[in-house]
Amino acid sequence: MARVLVLGAGAIGQWLGGLLAWSGAEVTVLARPPHLEALRAKGIRIEGAPEDIPLRVLSSLEELSGETRDFDWLILAVKTFAVEAALAQARESGLEPTRVLTLQNGLGSEDLVAQAFGPERTFVGSVTRAVACPAPGVLRPGPRGGLALAPLVPRGQSGDLSERLEALGLPVTLLADSASMKWSKLLLNMVANASCAILDLTCRQLLADRALFGVEIRALLEALRVMEQSRIAVVDLPGYPVRALARAVRWLPEALAFPLLGRKMASGRGDKPPSLLLDLRAGRARTEVDWMNGAIAREASRLGLEAPVNRFLAHTLSALARRELSQETFRHRPEVFLERLAASALPAKGDAEGGRRSPEP
Ligand SMILES: NC(=O)c1ccc[n+]([C@@H]2O[C@H](COP(=O)([O-])OP(=O)(O)OC[C@H]3O[C@@H](n4cnc5c(N)ncnc54)[C@H](OP(=O)(O)O)[C@@H]3O)[C@@H](O)[C@H]2O)c1
């Protein structure tokens, strides 16, 4: 029987761990309160599944004590900013997984996994199904999307993971190129995410405003330019025709893009508030924006390209999360947001060479 250890029991860790346990795998999850107690008491409830799914729950990897540590899969389901610490824990406790699956949105966690466990063992997953956790131990998967899976190095074999999930009705796409998959997922994640968090607006509200919609398009074009220059292809992901999105962003005239694409983007996002807005509302000092818009800006600068919109979004949201800026600065104030964005892309005073001024909001 496949042995799976899930590090991080939030929405994604519980959902995927629950599905794999349901498929017959021997699943252990490392959980923190308040999920820990709920999972120990009654297992995982996935809405739509016929019954609660029991699984083994640890509060610390030390509880593995004398057991073998050679899991078939180690699934890393913490947020991006918690990956480094979770990997350090995994290494310290002597885990020897055959494969490690990293599921974070944004860019970079796959490199940390490869450093910790080696590139041959590293698999990258992009989850395109929105999963909410309305109460500890209770998962509410959205109706659309699935999982895309790619090895970090070519020809890596993902064993029976995809068959197990597909047998439960989850669409799984196996891809050869993890960079294409991650960047294509990033194109989906970045739409109406950082801007909604900064402005405290819903996706529908944001995308109904023509000027704010224009900002989203500029941010997407910056990302697409980086992908083009790095020869990273846009690929479709389960439930999401990302190539059609990229074509529309590149080629639709503005007059058509706003009514057609804006509505499509808003419906694609559904009613779940964007993840960065949820993080900010939860009072987290860190969000994943640095691995999303921030990573695009860094990669652009490495390639000698400009990405002022992504740079502004990453800096502004990080400053809000760290409370260096009051949330009232931009809350429901698109005019202030647009003014600061325009100012952040201007050449610095006295910078005759045309260099860019500091992106601070
Ligand atoms: N939810 C979705 O719909 C969705 C969809 C696609 C992709 N993703 C991506 O999947 C990743 C996970 O997202 P999520 O929504 O599942 O996040 P989440 O609900 O915040 O779950 C992460 C869990 O990991 C725990 N954790 C953090 N560090 C840990 C450690 N060292 N040991 C044990 N537990 C630890 C956290 O505990 P604390 O809260 O106590 O820190 C939290 O319970 C993110 O990168 C996200 O972008 C999510």
The ligand as a Gaussian input file, in Angstrom:
#p B3LYP/6-31G(d) Opt

LIG

0 1
 N       -6.751000      26.513000      -0.907000
 C       -6.780000      26.522000      -2.222000
 O       -7.852000      26.590000      -2.832000
 C       -5.503000      26.411000      -3.022000
 C       -5.607000      26.129000      -4.383000
 C       -4.444000      25.998000      -5.132000
 C       -3.220000      26.124000      -4.532000
 N       -3.133000      26.417000      -3.206000
 C       -1.781000      26.542000      -2.614000
 O       -1.561000      25.458000      -1.731000
 C       -0.728000      25.882000      -0.643000
 C       -1.449000      25.560000       0.667000
 O       -2.619000      26.357000       0.708000
 P       -3.767000      26.168000       1.786000
 O       -4.919000      26.958000       1.309000
 O       -3.946000      24.727000       2.084000
 O       -3.086000      26.896000       3.044000
 P       -3.505000      26.793000       4.573000
 O       -4.951000      26.477000       4.673000
 O       -2.946000      27.986000       5.248000
 O       -2.724000      25.480000       5.070000
 C       -1.372000      25.424000       5.414000
 C       -1.310000      24.668000       6.732000
 O        0.032000      24.278000       6.987000
 C        0.292000      24.522000       8.367000
 N        1.745000      24.599000       8.559000
 C        2.594000      25.595000       8.218000
 N        3.861000      25.260000       8.535000
 C        3.798000      24.036000       9.103000
 C        4.774000      23.171000       9.654000
 N        6.074000      23.486000       9.665000
 N        4.373000      21.994000      10.162000
 C        3.070000      21.645000      10.167000
 N        2.070000      22.427000       9.668000
 C        2.453000      23.604000       9.131000
 C       -0.443000      25.803000       8.653000
 O       -0.598000      26.027000      10.033000
 P       -0.694000      27.559000      10.559000
 O       -1.933000      28.135000       9.938000
 O       -0.762000      27.364000      12.038000
 O        0.542000      28.252000      10.080000
 C       -1.760000      25.512000       7.931000
 O       -2.607000      24.716000       8.743000
 C       -0.486000      27.380000      -0.851000
 O        0.751000      27.587000      -1.445000
 C       -1.609000      27.801000      -1.786000
 O       -1.245000      28.893000      -2.605000
 C       -4.253000      26.556000      -2.426000

